[in-house]
Amino acid sequence: MAKSRVARQAKQFIIPTGSAVSPVEEVRRSRTGLPVGKERGLSSDLSPAARRILDAARGLLHDRGYRSLTFDAIAAESGMNKSMIRYYFGSKDGLVAALLDDLTHDNAVGFLEVARASQTADESLTAHVEASRQLVEDPYFKNLFDILPEALRRPHLRASVASLYEWYREIESYCLGQTAPTDDPDLRALASLYIAVIDGLALQLAVSEKDVDLDRCWGLIESMIRAHLSVRTS
């Protein structure tokens, strides 16, 4: 009985919108200010053993790339046997889906915390742009681009990435719009463009740091968003 409960927990680290959530997840989601059910499952709620496996996989992905994510390598790095990896994550796709959540969740929730802590809309936008810049410069964020080509070829991973980007749009709509409704189509479009900027700058930075003037880029981005939002509220 205990084993089945742990297995269910391990396979629910990504929870589709509309699925039941645990009391812990519901409390943590309610702190963000977004409706319960709009957020994704939290890989940080995994057991210590599953967390250990995930940390080992994250290190391998960062140091050696996607092809290094074999059960043999992860078992050696984590000190766990392969049967435990299968027990907690089911398959490589399940493990990679958890990695996707792990690579993005804390940063995205941090965006929400910055937005909620800001006193004014102007202050919120400046703080949000700075937090976005920190994400782009995070060396672990670029690991996402190691996974994306695989996701295009694997339906399960593609579905996980699609869910991730939908969650991103919810987060960015809230952060950029503040009091405006998060289902506003203009805000949703702005959120999509902003995500494209984050991903695009991170990718360019990974290719060649010296060719990207981040100060100028983020200054222009903030100015353009301010201009768009001022038209919306005028």
C-alpha positions as CSV (number, residue, x, y, z in Angstrom):
1,M,0.0,0.0,0.0
2,A,2.8,2.4,1.0
3,K,4.6,1.6,-2.2
4,S,1.6,2.4,-4.4
5,R,1.3,5.8,-2.6
6,V,4.9,6.7,-3.3
7,A,4.7,5.5,-6.9
8,R,1.6,7.8,-7.4
9,Q,3.4,10.7,-5.8
10,A,6.5,10.2,-8.1
11,K,4.4,10.2,-11.2
12,Q,2.4,13.3,-10.3
13,F,5.2,15.8,-10.3
14,I,3.6,17.3,-13.4
15,I,-0.1,17.7,-12.9
16,P,-2.3,18.7,-15.9
17,T,-4.8,21.5,-15.4
18,G,-8.0,20.2,-13.8
19,S,-6.4,17.2,-12.0
20,A,-6.7,16.8,-8.3
21,V,-3.8,18.2,-6.3
22,S,-2.5,17.4,-2.8
23,P,-3.1,19.7,0.1
24,V,0.6,20.7,0.2
25,E,0.6,21.6,-3.5
26,E,-2.7,23.5,-3.1
27,V,-1.3,25.6,-0.3
28,R,1.9,26.4,-2.2
29,R,0.0,27.3,-5.4
30,S,-2.3,29.6,-3.6
31,R,0.6,31.7,-2.4
32,T,1.4,32.8,-6.0
33,G,-1.9,34.5,-6.5
34,L,-2.8,32.5,-9.6
35,P,-5.9,30.2,-9.5
36,V,-5.3,26.7,-8.1
37,G,-5.0,24.3,-11.0
38,K,-3.2,26.8,-13.2
39,E,0.2,25.9,-12.0
40,R,2.3,22.8,-12.7
41,G,3.3,20.1,-10.2
42,L,6.4,20.9,-8.1
43,S,9.4,18.6,-8.5
44,S,10.7,20.0,-5.2
45,D,7.9,17.9,-3.5
46,L,9.6,14.7,-4.4
47,S,11.0,12.4,-1.8
48,P,14.7,12.8,-0.8
49,A,15.7,9.7,-2.9
50,A,13.9,11.0,-6.0
51,R,15.4,14.4,-5.4
52,R,18.9,12.9,-5.2
53,I,18.3,11.1,-8.6
54,L,17.0,14.4,-10.1
55,D,20.0,16.4,-8.9
56,A,22.4,13.8,-10.4
57,A,20.6,14.0,-13.7
58,R,20.6,17.8,-13.6
59,G,24.4,17.7,-13.1
60,L,25.0,15.3,-15.9
61,L,22.8,17.4,-18.3
62,H,24.7,20.5,-17.4
63,D,28.2,19.0,-17.7
64,R,27.8,16.5,-20.5
65,G,24.5,17.2,-22.3
66,Y,21.3,15.3,-23.0
67,R,23.0,12.1,-24.4
68,S,24.6,11.6,-21.0
69,L,21.2,11.0,-19.4
70,T,21.4,7.2,-19.3
71,F,20.1,5.2,-16.4
72,D,23.6,3.7,-15.9
73,A,25.2,7.2,-15.7
74,I,22.5,8.6,-13.4
75,A,22.7,5.5,-11.1
76,A,26.5,5.9,-10.9
77,E,26.3,9.7,-10.2
78,S,23.5,9.4,-7.6
79,G,24.6,6.3,-5.9
80,M,21.1,4.7,-6.5
81,N,20.4,1.6,-8.5
82,K,18.6,1.7,-11.8
83,S,15.5,0.0,-10.4
84,M,15.0,3.0,-8.1
85,I,15.2,5.4,-11.0
86,R,12.5,3.4,-12.8
87,Y,10.5,3.2,-9.5
88,Y,10.4,6.9,-9.0
89,F,10.2,8.2,-12.6
90,G,9.0,5.3,-14.7
91,S,11.1,6.0,-17.8
92,K,13.6,8.4,-19.2
93,D,10.8,10.6,-20.5
94,G,9.4,10.8,-17.0
95,L,12.7,11.8,-15.6
96,V,13.3,14.4,-18.3
97,A,9.8,15.8,-17.7
98,A,10.8,16.2,-14.1
99,L,14.0,17.9,-15.1
100,L,12.0,20.4,-17.2
101,D,10.0,21.3,-14.2
102,D,13.1,21.5,-12.0
103,L,14.9,23.8,-14.4
104,T,12.1,26.3,-14.6
105,H,9.9,26.2,-11.6
106,D,11.8,28.2,-8.9
107,N,12.7,30.9,-11.4
108,A,9.1,31.3,-12.6
109,V,7.7,31.3,-9.1
110,G,10.3,33.9,-8.2
111,F,8.9,36.1,-11.0
112,L,5.5,36.0,-9.2
113,E,7.1,36.8,-5.8
114,V,8.8,39.8,-7.3
115,A,5.5,41.0,-8.9
116,R,3.6,40.7,-5.7
117,A,6.3,42.4,-3.6
118,S,6.4,45.5,-5.8
119,Q,4.6,48.6,-4.7
120,T,3.8,50.1,-8.1
121,A,3.4,48.9,-11.7
122,D,6.6,50.8,-12.7
123,E,8.6,49.2,-9.9
124,S,7.2,45.8,-10.8
125,L,8.2,46.0,-14.4
126,T,11.7,47.1,-13.6
127,A,12.1,44.3,-11.1
128,H,10.6,41.7,-13.5
129,V,13.0,42.7,-16.3
130,E,15.9,42.4,-13.9
131,A,14.7,38.9,-12.7
132,S,14.4,37.9,-16.4
133,R,17.9,39.0,-17.1
134,Q,19.2,36.9,-14.2
135,L,17.4,33.9,-15.6
136,V,18.9,34.5,-19.1
137,E,22.4,34.6,-17.5
138,D,21.8,31.5,-15.3
139,P,24.2,28.8,-16.7
140,Y,21.7,26.1,-15.8
141,F,18.9,27.7,-17.8
142,K,20.6,26.9,-21.1
143,N,20.2,23.2,-20.3
144,L,16.6,23.6,-21.5
145,F,17.9,23.9,-25.0
146,D,19.5,20.5,-24.8
147,I,16.1,19.0,-24.1
148,L,14.0,20.9,-26.6
149,P,15.3,19.1,-29.8
150,E,14.4,15.8,-28.2
151,A,11.0,17.1,-27.2
152,L,10.2,17.8,-30.8
153,R,10.8,14.1,-31.6
154,R,9.1,12.5,-28.6
155,P,5.3,13.1,-28.1
156,H,5.4,12.7,-24.3
157,L,8.2,15.3,-23.9
158,R,6.6,17.6,-26.4
159,A,3.4,17.6,-24.3
160,S,5.4,18.4,-21.2
161,V,7.1,21.3,-23.0
162,A,3.7,22.6,-24.3
163,S,2.4,22.5,-20.7
164,L,5.5,24.3,-19.5
165,Y,5.1,27.2,-22.0
166,E,1.4,27.5,-21.3
167,W,2.3,27.9,-17.6
168,Y,4.9,30.5,-18.6
169,R,2.3,32.5,-20.4
170,E,0.1,32.5,-17.3
171,I,3.0,33.7,-15.2
172,E,4.1,36.4,-17.6
173,S,0.6,37.6,-18.2
174,Y,0.2,38.1,-14.5
175,C,3.6,39.7,-14.0
176,L,3.3,42.1,-17.0
177,G,-0.4,42.9,-16.6
178,Q,-0.5,43.2,-12.8
179,T,-4.2,44.1,-12.1
180,A,-5.3,43.3,-15.7
181,P,-7.0,39.9,-16.2
182,T,-4.6,37.1,-17.1
183,D,-6.9,35.8,-19.9
184,D,-6.6,39.2,-21.8
185,P,-5.6,38.2,-25.4
186,D,-3.2,41.2,-25.8
187,L,-1.5,40.3,-22.5
188,R,-1.2,36.7,-23.6
189,A,0.4,37.8,-26.9
190,L,2.8,40.1,-25.0
191,A,3.6,37.2,-22.7
192,S,4.4,35.0,-25.7
193,L,6.7,37.6,-27.1
194,Y,8.4,38.2,-23.8
195,I,9.1,34.5,-23.4
196,A,10.5,34.4,-26.9
197,V,12.9,37.3,-25.9
198,I,14.1,35.3,-22.8
199,D,14.7,32.1,-24.8
200,G,16.3,33.9,-27.7
201,L,18.7,35.9,-25.6
202,A,19.6,32.9,-23.5
203,L,20.4,30.9,-26.7
204,Q,22.4,33.8,-28.2
205,L,24.3,34.2,-24.9
206,A,25.1,30.4,-24.9
207,V,26.5,30.6,-28.4
208,S,28.6,33.8,-27.9
209,E,28.6,36.0,-24.8
210,K,30.7,38.8,-26.3
211,D,28.3,39.4,-29.2
212,V,25.2,40.1,-27.0
213,D,24.8,43.6,-25.4
214,L,22.4,42.6,-22.6
215,D,22.3,46.1,-21.1
216,R,21.1,47.6,-24.4
217,C,18.8,44.7,-25.2
218,W,17.0,44.7,-21.8
219,G,16.8,48.5,-21.8
220,L,15.0,48.4,-25.2
221,I,12.7,45.6,-24.1
222,E,11.7,47.5,-21.0
223,S,11.0,50.7,-22.9
224,M,8.9,48.9,-25.5
225,I,6.8,47.1,-22.9
226,R,6.3,50.4,-21.0
227,A,5.1,52.1,-24.2
228,H,2.7,49.2,-24.9
229,L,1.3,49.1,-21.4
230,S,0.9,52.9,-21.3
231,V,-1.3,52.8,-24.4
232,R,-3.4,50.1,-22.8
233,T,-4.1,52.1,-19.7
234,S,-4.5,55.5,-21.4
